[in-house]
């Protein structure tokens, strides 16, 4: 899996420094299932993605849905295990982060997320 850094350009704040890129069918299917949690700075970028479910998850997540220009079109804070999001037709990707990240960084709809250099696994 490839990894990137994610930064909210509107706020000038880093969202994560070890974001896995799930851009194949298998990586998206596997997602974060089976993990016990995320460390600060970790996350998963699902591309393409218009909705996520939390079936089988053991911990809550923050999820930001991004359009083709990486603009946040919807966000979910503290999405609990066993729940799911709405379908977002304008979304092209979902950024899954440790619960509390979106609030801590002030990330909201309309903000743009940029992906910085790929880092080694």
Protein Blocks (a to p, Z undefined) as FASTA:
>chain_A
ZZdddddfknopafbfcdcddfbfklmmnmmghiabdcehiacdddddfbdcfehiabdc
ddddddfkopafbdcehiaehiacdddfkbcbdcdddehklmmnopaehiacdddddddZ
Z
